Amino acid sequence: MAVVAHWYCGHCDVEGRDPATEPSCWNCGGAVIVTARPSLEWTDSARAAD
């Protein structure tokens, strides 16, 4: 399972997903706005499913 940040680059008007903590634009290499960073809540029942 991978948790990735969804981001948007206003300069290039492109979007992307990246597992990096501080992602950058794949097109221009510049700073991006992180629009979503999903998180997972682990419980004992979730671990038991593995």
Summary of the structure (lengths in Angstrom):
residues: 50
radius of gyration: 14.3
end to end distance: 11.6
largest distance: 44.9
contacts: 98
relative contact order: 0.29
helix: 10%
strand: 32%
